[in-house]
Amino acid sequence: MDINQNWQKKVIIIGGLIGLVSGLFAAYLLIQRNTEKLSGPDITPGDGVKVGLGLLGVLKLIADMGEK
């Protein structure tokens, strides 16, 4: 039982770190893009929907990997 929980903790920690790094990188890219334009972020609702659907697609791919 302890071995089962051990790998689960590792997966959660690694997944959290990957999410943290990718989120920080996305924020950095957004800041860099808007710094060049000398304006604030101009994210439209359509852009938000695109990002949300893209994230759902990535989550589905990850969930499907676990079923194989």
C-alpha positions in Angstrom: 0.0 0.0 0.0 2.9 2.4 0.8 4.4 1.8 -2.6 1.2 2.7 -4.3 0.9 6.0 -2.5 4.6 6.8 -3.1 4.3 6.9 -6.9 1.1 8.9 -6.6 2.9 11.6 -4.6 5.7 11.7 -7.1 3.3 12.1 -10.0 1.4 15.0 -8.2 4.7 16.8 -7.3 6.1 16.4 -10.8 2.9 17.5 -12.4 2.6 20.5 -10.2 6.2 21.5 -11.0 5.6 21.2 -14.7 2.4 23.3 -14.4 4.2 25.9 -12.3 7.0 26.2 -14.8 4.8 26.3 -17.9 2.5 28.9 -16.2 5.4 31.1 -15.4 6.8 30.8 -18.9 3.4 31.7 -20.4 3.1 34.8 -18.1 6.7 35.8 -19.1 5.8 35.5 -22.8 2.7 37.6 -22.3 4.6 40.3 -20.4 7.4 40.3 -23.1 4.9 40.7 -25.9 3.0 43.6 -24.2 6.2 45.3 -23.1 7.3 45.6 -26.8 3.9 47.2 -27.6 4.1 49.4 -24.5 0.5 48.5 -23.5 -1.3 46.3 -21.1 -2.5 42.8 -22.1 -5.3 43.0 -24.6 -6.8 39.5 -24.2 -10.3 39.2 -25.7 -12.9 36.8 -24.6 -12.3 34.8 -27.8 -8.7 34.5 -26.8 -9.7 33.2 -23.4 -12.0 30.6 -25.0 -9.2 29.5 -27.3 -6.8 29.0 -24.4 -9.4 27.2 -22.4 -10.2 24.8 -25.2 -6.5 24.2 -25.8 -6.0 23.4 -22.1 -8.9 21.0 -22.2 -7.4 19.3 -25.2 -4.0 18.9 -23.4 -5.8 17.5 -20.3 -7.7 15.0 -22.4 -4.4 13.8 -24.0 -2.8 13.4 -20.6 -5.9 11.5 -19.3 -5.8 9.2 -22.3 -2.2 8.4 -21.7 -3.1 7.0 -18.3 -5.6 4.5 -19.9 -3.0 2.8 -22.1 
